[in-house]
Amino acid sequence: MQSRSTLRIHVNIEVPEAALQTIVSNCKAHTQRDAKGHYRVDTADKVSELVSKYLQSDDFLDFVNDPAHYGG
């Protein structure tokens, strides 16, 4: 995360089904199976991490400062 102060906010967002499938697939590819052959990865946490990284890299603060994004 960046050094500036941040808040964790839980929201509902719409993402393409293909994005979720890709996240699950990539998590499996980067995670070892346990003794029973199951993957131990929390994909919901990974989605949160990826969305946060995306918002930071695309400068979400600059986006919300633009009044044009508030129209109907």
N, C-alpha and C positions, 0 to 999 in steps of 0.2 A: 504494500500500500504506500501511498504518498505520505510525506511528512506532515502535511497540513491536517487539521482536525477533521475527522469524518464521523458520521453517524451510521449505524446499521439500521436500515429501514426495510421492513418486510412488505412487499407489494405483489400484486398479481400482474403478470405481463403476458402478452401473447407472443409466442415464438412458433416458428414452423415446426411441424412434427419431425421433419428431416434434421433440424438442428438438434433436437433431443436425441434422436437416433445416433447422430454423429458423436455427441458427447458420451453416450453410453458405450459406443464402440471404441472410442479413443480411451476412455477410462479402463475398459477391459484390456486394451492393448498395453497399457502402462501400469497395470496392477498385477501382482502375483496372486495365484489362487491359493487358498488355504488347504489344509490337510484333507478336507472333504471335497475339494474341487470347486469351492464357491469363491466368488470375488468379494473382497471386503473393501468396498469403496462406496461412499455416500454421494450418489450422483446429484442429489439436490444441493448439497454443499458445493459441488463442482460447478453446477449451473450458477449459483450465487457468486462464486469466485470469478467465473468467466464474464458474467454480466458486469460485475464491478470493474474488472480490468478493462472491459470495452468502454464503459462510461468514462473512466479515467483517461484512457488513451484518446478518446474523441472529445475531451474537454467538456464534460457535462455542465460545468459551471458557466462556461461561455455560452452554451446552448440555452440554459435557463435564463440568462441575462438578456437574451434577445426577445423583445416584446412581440415580434412577429410570430412566435411559437404559441402565443396565448389566444389567438383569434379562433373563431368558430368555423 
